[in-house]
Amino acid sequence: MFWHMAGLSTASPVETILDKDNFTLDELLDEDEIIQECKALNGRLISYLRERSQVKQLVHYIVQEAPDGASKERILKFPFVACEIFTCEVVIILKALVDDEELMDLLFSFLDPEHSHSSQLAGYFSKVVVCLLLRKTAPLMNYIRDHQDIIKKLVDLIGITSIMEVLIHFIGADEHIYANCGDTMQWLEEMDILDMIVDKFSSSDCPEVHANAAETLCTITRWAPPSLAAKISSPSFIGRLFHHALEESRPKTVLVNLLLVCISLLDPKRLTSGIYYMYNRQTSHGPGATADPETIKSMLESLGDLLKLLDVSSEEHNLLTTYGKLQPPLGKRRLKIIEFISVLVAVSSEAAEKELIRLDAMERILQLFFQYPYNNFLHHHVEHIVISCLESKNHQFVGHLIHECNLVGKILDAEKNFMLSADASKPTVAADGKLPPRIGNIGFLSRIANKLIQLGNNDCEVLKLLQENSEWVDWQSNVLLKRNILENVFQWACGRPTTLQDRTRYSDDDYQDRDYDVAALANNLSQAFKYGIYSNDAINEGHSSLEGDDEDVYFDDESAEVVVSSLRLSDDQDSGGGLLFTNSNWFAFEDERIDNEHSAGPDASSSPDAEEHLDVDGRADGDVDEKDEANDAISKPPGSKLTLESDVPETIGSDKTSEWVEWRESSDSLELPVTSADTLEMAASTPIPNGESLECEAKSDDVEPDSAETTNAKGGTKLPQSADVDEGSRRIEEGEEGSSKG
């Protein structure tokens, strides 16, 4: 059992069965907890299951179909549980199977032609064999080497996906095998297994067989060791592939799946991945490696025959659609040929470019692009072909596309005639009785046109070819430019009026692009946290940070970068962090200017609507005791001074634009007693992020009707000055109050 509790012991149902004098394997397999007990390494259970008779019965359940009239458990449950017991990877049970040749013969008898091959049992067989391949690699490969007909049987059953997976593991698509048993696999590399797989394209008409055979070959191109990879990319092997693909009597699925193998051979990513990379990492020159020139040359020999298959005039098959009728539809075969050419162009082979020009392949491809205006799969591949052509640095290839293929003229014609044609002679015809819809490839044409303009800005020869057409220049300036502005998603407000203005300030990309002075920002952030500007903690915690060492608030360059990248503007404009980068002079934070601001007091940037009422004539007795606590809680930052009323400029009531981040410090909701409105006026204000002034109103009980208020020249109420009272002033004040009360 998984759980054992002292004083509470519950016998497992498996243990109950094992305690019986006479029990059968079927009783154990019918118990739901048997798999858990196997994973928990139940000693009694494993000792029973490792017996040869029990292992043989488990294998029998996996490879033999249930007889007619068998119970539901025999048909479904027993084969499943038997497979799970083997895949629990109990070493003793696996060893009992792999070391017994008779049991192995029984297991692989599932591959015999006269045997029934249901998909259910094929899945169980595949799981058990793969488990043995991973855990008992050497004994299993030795058995396969002595019975090489097993490989041929696997190839014959390649149409079953589970069998295909076993074959893929055997032929080297598993890093574990070649890493630990490279010597054992050498014999497999010398077999003609690739020829056996290719022969399935000519001997079978089943689409599943063609698809699984192609997937196996594609896996070999990406994962197999060098010997198999070199053989599959050899000109003779590729010639054999195209020979089967171009046979007229063969189904279309043969060509489609064999072109998948060719695309896999041309894909450069296979050279830097998997087992192939493991064997070639010493000689690899990076991810920019290209396909073998001999491989490309052998493919070009059959390119002309492939282009002939793009012709749609000879077919009479029709397909009705919601927008009209296709006569004929493009089909998988033509689409796969276009995809193959797109990969071939991306290789940037000079030989391939010359052959494409000679065969006029680009003209045929562009013709299909405009004949099927709603096939986005086709449009995607054609766009990739055109862009690869424009980026090929081959002026002859680019000139052929623009001049001979008349790419610019075709784009302009499509822009003029943007409605689907009702001409019955074209492959795509609009439906009768309906308004012709707009063609569906305008977006792809716009991107191709933008690529042409971009290339023309960097290449004078391309620019000259484009400017030869005056209609193109007019369309570019009057249509394409406006379309680009309209379709620029970064300019869409999407219901938020501030999006247009704030994007350049809050975009992650812009943060990466801007050349910030990180060192200066680190210093500013250090000072910001030093004064508690961005802290919402208690006042005492903020004062303790002032008294701490500078190391507690120091930011290095890396820390500053992390903080900058994590700062975001809140949707709530009242949040303190929302204006962090609104000040244009944020990085010009100077201690001297901070001192000047502290000496000027907070009134200079206070809101004109803020009013603060203080008790200037008298206080309750309880306020005297609270005064000492309030004064003790006030911190005096460096550079702050006693500010008299006469020293404060009369700027209250006028709007002041903040040019830099203002730091102010004050206590939160503290009212300080003052002697007179004509002398020192003391106010407490909380730390406000980013220079925002606090609007605080005293309670109505603390304000007397006859309180004196100082007014400015404009008639507005002057706010009392926020200044810290030193210890001497406080004691003088207390003395005066004491004498008056006495």
C-alpha positions in Angstrom: 0.0 0.0 0.0 1.1 3.6 -0.5 0.0 4.6 3.0 0.7 2.9 6.3 -0.7 4.5 9.5 0.1 3.3 13.0 -2.9 1.8 14.7 -4.9 1.7 11.5 -4.1 -1.0 9.0 -6.3 -1.8 6.1 -5.5 -4.9 4.0 -5.1 -4.3 0.3 -7.5 -6.2 -1.9 -4.4 -7.5 -3.8 -3.0 -8.8 -0.5 -6.3 -10.5 0.2 -6.1 -12.3 -3.1 -2.5 -13.3 -2.5 -3.5 -14.7 0.8 -5.8 -17.2 -0.8 -4.6 -20.8 -1.4 -5.8 -21.0 -4.9 -6.1 -17.8 -7.0 -5.6 -17.1 -10.7 -3.9 -14.4 -12.7 -7.3 -13.2 -13.9 -8.4 -12.5 -10.4 -5.4 -10.2 -9.9 -5.9 -8.5 -13.3 -9.5 -7.8 -12.4 -8.5 -6.0 -9.2 -8.3 -2.2 -9.7 -5.3 -1.7 -7.4 -2.9 -4.1 -9.1 -1.1 -1.4 -11.1 -0.6 0.7 -8.0 0.8 -2.2 -6.1 3.2 -2.9 -9.0 4.4 0.7 -8.9 4.8 0.4 -5.1 7.0 -2.6 -5.7 4.8 -5.0 -3.7 7.2 -7.9 -3.1 4.7 -10.7 -3.0 2.9 -9.5 -6.1 6.1 -9.0 -8.2 7.4 -12.4 -7.1 4.2 -13.9 -8.5 4.1 -11.9 -11.7 7.8 -12.6 -12.6 7.1 -16.3 -12.9 7.5 -17.5 -16.5 3.9 -18.8 -16.7 2.5 -15.5 -15.6 4.7 -13.5 -18.0 3.6 -15.7 -20.8 0.0 -15.3 -20.0 0.4 -11.5 -19.9 2.1 -11.5 -23.3 -0.7 -13.7 -24.6 -3.3 -11.2 -23.6 -1.4 -8.4 -25.4 -0.8 -10.2 -28.8 -3.8 -12.6 -29.1 -7.3 -11.5 -29.9 -10.0 -12.6 -27.4 -12.0 -15.7 -28.6 -15.6 -15.4 -29.6 -17.9 -15.2 -26.7 -15.2 -14.0 -24.3 -16.1 -11.7 -21.4 -15.8 -8.0 -21.5 -12.9 -8.1 -19.1 -11.0 -10.5 -21.4 -11.6 -8.3 -24.4 -10.8 -4.9 -22.9 -9.5 -4.9 -19.3 -7.0 -7.8 -19.2 -5.0 -6.6 -22.3 -4.8 -3.1 -20.9 -3.7 -4.2 -17.4 -1.2 -6.6 -18.8 0.3 -3.8 -20.9 0.4 -1.4 -17.9 2.2 -4.1 -15.8 5.0 -4.2 -18.3 5.2 -0.4 -18.7 5.5 0.0 -14.9 9.1 -0.8 -15.8 9.7 -3.3 -13.0 13.1 -4.6 -13.9 12.6 -8.1 -12.7 9.5 -8.6 -14.9 11.1 -7.0 -18.0 14.2 -9.2 -17.5 12.0 -12.3 -17.3 10.6 -11.4 -20.6 13.6 -10.2 -22.6 15.9 -13.1 -21.4 13.5 -15.8 -22.6 13.7 -16.2 -26.4 10.4 -18.2 -26.5 8.6 -15.4 -24.8 10.1 -12.9 -27.2 9.0 -15.0 -30.1 5.5 -15.0 -28.7 5.6 -11.2 -28.4 6.8 -10.5 -31.9 4.4 -13.1 -33.4 2.0 -10.2 -33.5 3.9 -9.1 -36.6 3.1 -12.3 -38.6 1.1 -11.7 -41.8 -1.5 -14.3 -40.8 -2.0 -12.6 -37.4 -4.9 -10.3 -36.7 -3.7 -6.7 -36.3 -6.3 -4.7 -34.5 -5.4 -1.1 -33.6 -6.0 -1.8 -29.9 -3.6 -4.6 -29.6 -1.1 -2.8 -31.9 -1.0 0.0 -29.4 -0.3 -2.3 -26.5 2.4 -4.1 -28.5 4.0 -0.8 -29.4 4.1 0.4 -25.8 5.7 -2.9 -24.5 8.3 -3.0 -27.2 9.3 0.7 -26.8 9.6 0.1 -23.0 11.9 -2.8 -23.7 13.9 -0.7 -26.1 14.4 2.0 -23.5 15.1 -0.2 -20.5 16.6 -3.3 -22.0 18.2 -1.9 -25.1 21.1 -4.2 -25.6 19.3 -7.6 -25.1 16.4 -6.4 -27.3 18.7 -5.2 -30.1 20.7 -8.5 -30.0 17.4 -10.3 -30.4 16.4 -8.1 -33.4 19.8 -8.6 -35.0 19.3 -12.4 -34.8 15.8 -12.1 -36.3 16.3 -9.4 -38.9 13.0 -10.4 -40.6 11.3 -8.4 -37.8 12.4 -5.2 -39.6 10.8 -6.3 -42.8 7.6 -7.3 -41.0 7.5 -3.8 -39.4 7.8 -2.2 -42.8 5.0 -4.3 -44.2 2.8 -3.1 -41.4 3.9 0.5 -41.6 0.3 1.6 -42.4 -0.5 1.0 -38.7 0.6 4.1 -36.9 1.6 2.2 -33.7 3.8 -0.1 -35.7 5.3 2.8 -37.5 6.4 4.3 -34.2 8.2 1.0 -33.3 10.0 1.1 -36.6 11.0 4.7 -36.1 12.6 3.9 -32.8 14.4 0.9 -34.2 16.0 2.8 -37.1 17.6 5.4 -35.0 15.1 8.1 -34.2 15.8 7.7 -30.5 18.8 9.4 -28.9 18.9 6.9 -26.1 19.7 4.0 -28.4 22.6 5.6 -30.3 24.0 7.2 -27.2 24.2 3.9 -25.3 24.3 1.2 -28.0 26.0 2.7 -31.0 27.9 -0.5 -31.8 24.8 -2.6 -31.7 23.1 -0.4 -34.3 25.8 -0.5 -36.9 24.3 -3.6 -38.6 21.0 -1.7 -38.9 22.7 1.1 -40.8 23.9 -1.4 -43.4 20.5 -2.8 -44.1 18.5 -1.7 -47.1 15.7 -0.4 -44.9 15.3 2.8 -46.8 14.7 0.9 -50.0 12.1 -1.2 -48.3 10.2 1.9 -47.1 10.4 3.6 -50.5 9.0 0.4 -52.2 5.8 0.9 -50.2 4.9 3.8 -52.5 4.8 1.6 -55.5 3.4 -1.6 -53.9 0.6 -0.2 -52.0 -2.3 2.2 -52.9 -3.3 2.8 -49.3 -3.1 6.5 -48.3 -2.2 5.6 -44.7 0.7 3.6 -45.9 2.0 6.5 -48.0 1.6 9.0 -45.2 3.3 6.8 -42.6 6.1 5.9 -44.9 6.7 9.5 -45.7 6.7 10.4 -42.0 9.2 7.7 -41.3 11.6 9.0 -44.0 11.1 12.6 -42.7 12.1 11.4 -39.3 15.2 9.7 -40.6 16.2 12.9 -42.4 16.1 14.8 -39.1 17.2 12.3 -36.5 19.0 9.4 -38.1 22.8 8.9 -37.8 25.1 10.2 -40.6 25.1 7.0 -42.6 21.4 6.8 -43.1 21.1 10.6 -43.5 23.8 10.6 -46.2 22.0 7.8 -48.0 18.6 9.4 -48.0 20.0 12.7 -49.4 22.0 11.0 -52.2 21.1 11.8 -55.8 20.3 8.2 -56.6 17.8 7.9 -53.7 16.2 11.3 -54.6 15.9 10.2 -58.2 14.1 7.1 -57.0 11.7 9.2 -54.9 10.7 11.3 -57.9 10.4 8.3 -60.1 7.6 7.0 -57.9 6.1 10.4 -57.4 5.7 11.2 -61.1 4.2 7.9 -62.2 0.9 8.7 -63.7 -0.7 5.4 -62.6 0.0 6.1 -59.0 -2.4 7.9 -56.6 -2.0 11.5 -55.9 -1.1 10.8 -52.3 2.2 9.3 -53.5 3.4 12.7 -54.9 2.1 14.7 -52.0 3.9 12.6 -49.4 7.1 12.2 -51.3 7.3 16.0 -51.7 7.1 16.1 -47.9 10.3 14.1 -47.8 12.0 16.4 -50.3 10.9 19.5 -48.2 12.4 17.8 -45.1 15.7 17.3 -47.0 15.8 21.0 -48.0 14.9 22.2 -44.5 18.1 23.6 -43.0 16.8 23.3 -39.4 17.3 19.5 -39.6 21.1 20.1 -39.7 21.2 21.6 -36.2 18.7 19.3 -34.3 18.4 15.9 -32.8 20.8 13.0 -33.4 22.1 14.4 -36.7 23.3 17.5 -34.8 24.8 15.3 -32.1 27.0 13.6 -34.6 27.9 16.8 -36.5 28.3 19.3 -33.8 32.1 19.3 -34.1 31.9 20.3 -37.8 28.7 22.3 -37.8 29.0 25.9 -38.9 25.9 27.2 -37.1 22.2 27.4 -37.9 22.9 29.0 -41.3 23.9 25.7 -42.9 22.1 24.9 -46.2 21.1 21.8 -48.0 23.7 19.8 -50.0 24.2 21.2 -53.5 24.1 17.7 -54.9 20.7 17.1 -53.3 19.4 20.3 -54.8 20.8 19.5 -58.2 19.1 16.1 -58.2 15.8 17.6 -57.4 16.0 20.2 -60.1 16.1 17.5 -62.7 12.4 16.7 -62.0 11.3 20.3 -61.5 10.0 20.7 -65.1 7.8 17.7 -64.7 6.4 19.1 -61.5 5.6 22.4 -63.1 3.5 20.7 -65.8 1.2 19.4 -63.1 0.3 23.0 -62.1 -1.7 23.3 -65.3 -5.5 23.5 -64.5 -6.9 23.8 -68.0 -7.1 20.0 -68.7 -9.2 19.1 -65.6 -13.0 19.2 -65.6 -13.7 18.6 -62.0 -15.9 21.3 -60.4 -16.4 22.2 -56.8 -19.3 24.4 -55.5 -18.5 27.0 -52.8 -20.4 29.7 -50.9 -18.8 32.4 -53.1 -19.1 30.6 -56.4 -17.6 27.7 -58.2 -14.0 26.2 -58.6 -13.4 24.6 -61.9 -11.2 22.8 -61.0 -10.2 23.2 -57.3 -6.5 23.7 -56.7 -6.0 20.4 -54.9 -3.4 19.1 -52.5 -1.0 18.0 -55.2 -0.6 21.5 -56.7 -0.5 23.1 -53.3 2.3 20.8 -52.2 4.3 21.6 -55.4 4.0 25.3 -54.6 5.2 24.6 -51.1 8.1 22.6 -52.4 9.1 25.5 -54.7 8.9 28.0 -51.8 11.4 25.9 -49.7 13.6 25.5 -52.8 13.7 29.2 -53.4 14.5 29.8 -49.7 17.6 27.7 -50.0 19.2 30.6 -52.0 20.8 28.2 -54.5 22.1 29.9 -57.6 21.4 26.7 -59.6 17.8 26.6 -58.4 17.3 30.3 -59.3 18.6 29.8 -62.8 16.4 26.8 -63.3 13.3 28.6 -62.1 14.0 31.4 -64.5 14.6 29.0 -67.4 11.4 27.1 -66.8 9.4 30.4 -66.2 8.2 28.9 -62.9 7.4 32.3 -61.3 4.9 33.2 -64.0 3.0 30.0 -63.5 3.0 30.4 -59.7 1.8 34.1 -59.9 -0.9 33.0 -62.4 -2.3 30.5 -59.8 -2.1 33.2 -57.2 -4.6 35.4 -59.0 -6.7 32.5 -60.4 -7.5 31.3 -56.9 -8.1 34.5 -54.9 -9.6 32.7 -51.8 -7.0 29.9 -51.2 -4.9 31.4 -48.4 -2.7 28.4 -48.2 -1.6 29.1 -51.7 -1.3 32.9 -51.1 1.0 32.2 -48.1 3.4 30.1 -50.1 3.4 32.5 -53.0 4.2 35.4 -50.8 7.0 33.4 -49.3 8.4 32.7 -52.8 8.2 36.4 -53.8 9.9 37.6 -50.7 12.6 35.0 -50.9 13.2 36.0 -54.5 13.4 39.7 -53.6 15.8 39.0 -50.8 18.0 36.7 -52.8 20.5 39.4 -53.8 20.3 38.1 -57.3 19.4 41.1 -59.5 18.7 38.8 -62.4 16.1 36.9 -60.4 14.6 40.1 -59.0 14.5 41.6 -62.5 12.8 38.5 -63.9 10.1 38.7 -61.3 9.4 42.4 -61.7 9.9 42.8 -65.5 9.3 39.5 -67.2 6.6 38.3 -64.8 5.1 41.8 -64.6 4.5 41.6 -60.8 3.8 45.3 -60.5 1.3 45.2 -63.3 -0.5 42.2 -61.9 -0.8 44.0 -58.5 -2.3 47.1 -60.1 -4.7 45.1 -62.2 -5.9 43.3 -59.1 -6.4 46.6 -57.3 -8.5 47.9 -60.1 -10.6 44.7 -60.5 -11.0 43.8 -56.9 -14.4 42.1 -57.3 -14.6 38.4 -58.2 -15.0 37.9 -61.9 -18.1 36.1 -63.4 -16.1 34.9 -66.4 -17.0 31.2 -66.8 -13.6 30.5 -68.4 -11.7 31.3 -65.3 -11.0 28.7 -62.5 -12.9 30.7 -59.9 -16.3 32.0 -60.9 -18.8 34.0 -58.9 -22.1 32.5 -58.0 -25.0 33.3 -60.2 -27.6 35.6 -58.8 -25.3 37.0 -56.1 -23.3 40.1 -55.8 -19.7 39.2 -56.6 -17.6 39.3 -53.5 -14.3 41.1 -53.0 -11.2 39.0 -53.8 -9.4 37.6 -50.8 -5.7 38.2 -51.6 -5.6 42.0 -51.3 -3.8 41.8 -47.9 -1.1 39.6 -49.4 -0.7 41.9 -52.3 -0.3 44.9 -49.9 2.5 43.1 -48.0 4.3 42.2 -51.3 4.0 45.8 -52.4 5.4 47.0 -49.1 8.3 44.6 -49.6 9.0 46.0 -53.0 9.0 49.5 -51.7 11.4 48.5 -48.9 13.7 46.8 -51.3 13.6 49.8 -53.6 14.7 52.1 -50.8 17.8 50.0 -50.4 18.5 49.1 -54.0 18.7 51.7 -56.7 18.2 49.2 -59.5 14.9 47.9 -58.0 13.8 51.5 -57.4 14.5 52.3 -61.1 12.4 49.3 -62.2 9.5 50.5 -60.0 9.6 54.1 -61.0 9.3 53.1 -64.7 5.6 52.6 -64.0 4.0 56.0 -63.3 0.8 54.3 -62.3 2.7 52.4 -59.6 4.0 55.7 -58.1 0.5 57.2 -58.0 -1.0 54.1 -56.4 1.8 53.9 -53.9 1.3 57.4 -52.7 -2.5 57.6 -52.9 -3.7 54.1 -52.0 -1.0 52.0 -50.4 0.2 54.7 -48.0 -3.3 55.4 -46.7 -3.9 51.7 -46.4 -0.8 51.2 -44.3 -1.9 54.0 -42.0 -5.4 52.5 -41.6 -4.1 49.0 -41.0 -1.4 49.9 -38.5 -2.8 48.2 -35.5 -0.4 50.1 -33.2 -2.3 53.2 -34.0 -5.7 51.8 -33.1 -7.2 53.5 -30.0 -9.6 50.6 -29.4 -11.8 52.7 -27.1 -9.0 54.2 -25.0 -8.3 57.8 -25.9 -4.9 57.8 -24.3 -3.6 54.9 -26.3 -2.3 57.0 -29.2 -0.4 59.3 -26.9 0.8 56.8 -24.4 2.0 54.0 -26.7 5.4 55.5 -27.3 5.8 55.9 -23.6 4.6 52.6 -22.3 5.5 50.1 -25.0 7.8 47.3 -24.0 9.5 47.6 -27.4 10.2 51.3 -26.9 11.7 50.6 -23.5 14.1 48.3 -25.2 14.9 50.7 -28.0 15.5 53.8 -25.9 19.0 54.6 -24.8 18.4 55.2 -21.2 21.2 56.3 -18.9 20.8 53.3 -16.5 23.3 54.6 -14.1 21.5 57.9 -13.7 18.2 56.1 -13.4 19.7 53.8 -10.7 20.7 56.9 -8.7 17.2 58.4 -9.1 15.5 55.3 -8.0 17.8 55.0 -5.0 16.8 58.5 -3.9 13.1 57.8 -4.7 13.1 54.8 -2.3 15.2 56.6 0.2 12.6 59.3 0.7 9.8 56.8 0.7 8.1 58.2 -2.4 6.9 54.8 -3.7 6.3 53.2 -0.4 2.8 52.8 1.0 4.0 51.3 4.2 3.6 52.9 7.6 5.3 56.2 8.4 7.6 54.6 10.9 8.9 52.2 8.4 9.6 55.1 6.0 11.6 56.9 8.7 13.5 53.8 9.6 14.6 53.6 6.0 15.9 57.2 6.2 18.0 56.3 9.1 19.4 53.2 7.5 22.6 52.8 5.4 22.7 53.9 1.8 23.3 50.3 0.9 19.7 49.5 1.8 18.4 51.6 -1.1 21.2 51.3 -3.6 20.3 50.2 -7.1 22.9 48.9 -9.5 22.6 49.0 -13.3 21.0 45.5 -13.5 18.5 46.3 -10.8 17.5 49.5 -12.5 16.9 47.7 -15.8 14.7 45.2 -14.0 12.7 48.0 -12.3 12.3 50.0 -15.6 11.1 47.0 -17.5 8.5 46.1 -14.8 7.0 49.6 -14.4 3.7 49.9 -16.1 1.1 52.7 -16.3 -2.0 51.8 -14.3 -5.4 52.2 -15.9 -6.4 54.2 -12.9 -5.0 57.7 -13.5 -5.2 58.4 -9.8 -2.6 55.7 -9.0 0.8 57.0 -7.9 2.9 55.1 -10.3 1.0 56.3 -13.3 3.2 59.4 -13.9 6.6 58.0 -13.4 7.9 58.8 -16.8 5.7 61.9 -17.6 8.4 64.3 -16.5 10.7 65.1 -19.4 13.6 65.8 -17.0 13.3 62.7 -14.9 16.9 61.7 -15.5 18.1 65.2 -14.4 17.3 64.6 -10.8 19.6 66.9 -8.8 20.1 67.0 -5.1 20.4 70.8 -5.2 17.0 71.2 -6.8 15.5 68.9 -4.2 16.9 71.1 -1.4 15.5 74.2 -3.1 12.1 72.6 -3.3 12.2 71.6 0.3 13.1 75.1 1.3 10.2 76.5 -0.8 7.7 74.2 0.9 5.0 72.2 -0.7 2.8 75.2 -1.4 4.5 75.9 -4.7 3.0 72.9 -6.4 -0.2 72.5 -4.4 -3.5 72.1 -6.1 -5.4 75.3 -6.3 -8.5 73.5 -5.0 -6.8 72.2 -1.9 -7.8 73.7 1.4 -6.4 72.9 4.8 -8.0 74.2 8.0 -5.9 74.3 11.1 -6.8 75.1 14.7 -4.9 78.3 15.4 -6.6 79.7 18.4 -7.0 76.9 20.8 -7.0 73.1 21.3 -8.6 70.6 23.4 -6.6 69.2 26.3 -6.2 65.9 24.6 -4.5 67.6 21.6 -1.5 68.6 23.8 -0.6 65.0 24.4 -1.0 64.1 20.8 1.3 66.9 19.8 4.4 65.3 21.2 3.8 62.0 19.5 3.2 63.8 16.2 6.4 65.8 16.4 8.3 62.6 17.2 6.9 60.9 14.2 8.0 63.7 11.8 11.3 63.1 10.0 13.4 65.9 8.9 15.0 65.1 5.5 18.3 66.5 4.5 18.1 70.1 3.3 14.7 71.0 4.8 14.4 74.3 6.6 12.1 76.4 8.7 9.9 78.2 6.3 8.3 81.5 7.4 5.2 82.8 5.8 7.0 85.8 4.4 9.5 83.6 2.6 6.8 81.7 0.5 6.0 83.2 -2.9 2.4 83.9 -3.5 1.7 81.3 -6.2 -1.2 79.6 -4.6 -4.2 79.5 -6.8 -2.3 79.5 -10.1 -1.5 76.4 -12.1 2.0 75.3 -12.1 3.4 72.8 -14.6 5.8 70.3 -12.9 9.1 70.3 -14.8 10.7 67.6 -12.7 9.8 65.0 -10.1 9.1 66.7 -6.7 9.8 64.8 -3.5 8.0 66.0 -0.4 7.8 64.3 3.0 5.3 64.8 5.7 3.3 62.8 8.3 0.0 61.2 7.4 -3.1 62.8 8.9 -1.2 64.6 11.7 -2.4 68.0 13.0 0.3 70.0 14.8 -0.5 72.8 17.2 0.7 76.3 16.2 1.1 79.5 18.2 -0.3 81.9 15.8 -1.3 82.4 12.2 1.2 85.2 11.9 4.1 83.1 13.0 5.0 79.5 12.3 2.2 77.5 10.6 2.8 73.8 10.8 1.1 71.3 8.4 1.6 67.6 7.9 1.2 66.0 4.6 1.7 62.5 3.5 4.4 61.5 0.9 2.8 62.0 -2.5 4.2 60.1 -5.5 5.4 62.1 -8.5 4.8 65.6 -7.1 1.0 65.3 -6.6 -0.2 67.5 -3.7 -2.3 66.1 -1.0 -5.8 67.5 -0.4 -6.5 67.2 3.3 -9.3 68.7 5.2 -9.5 69.0 8.9 -12.4 67.7 10.8 -15.2 70.2 11.4 -14.8 69.8 15.2 -11.2 71.1 15.0 -12.1 74.3 13.1 -13.5 77.4 14.8 -15.5 79.9 12.9 -13.2 82.8 13.9 -10.0 81.1 12.8 -7.6 83.4 11.1 -6.8 82.6 7.5 -4.1 84.1 5.5 -5.1 85.2 2.0 -3.0 85.9 -1.0 -3.1 88.9 -3.2 -5.6 87.3 -5.5 -8.1 86.7 -2.8 -7.6 82.9 -2.6 -7.0 81.1 0.7 -3.3 80.6 1.4 -2.4 77.2 2.6 -0.3 77.0 5.7 3.3 76.2 5.1 4.5 72.7 5.8 7.7 73.0 7.8 9.4 71.0 10.4 9.8 72.7 13.8 13.0 72.1 15.5 13.3 71.1 19.2 13.9 74.7 20.5 10.8 76.1 18.8 8.7 73.3 20.1 9.8 73.9 23.7 9.2 77.6 23.4 5.7 76.9 22.1 5.0 74.5 25.0 6.2 77.1 27.5 3.9 79.8 26.1 0.9 77.5 26.2 1.7 76.4 29.7 1.9 80.0 31.0 -1.3 81.0 29.2 -3.2 78.1 30.8 -1.7 78.8 34.2 
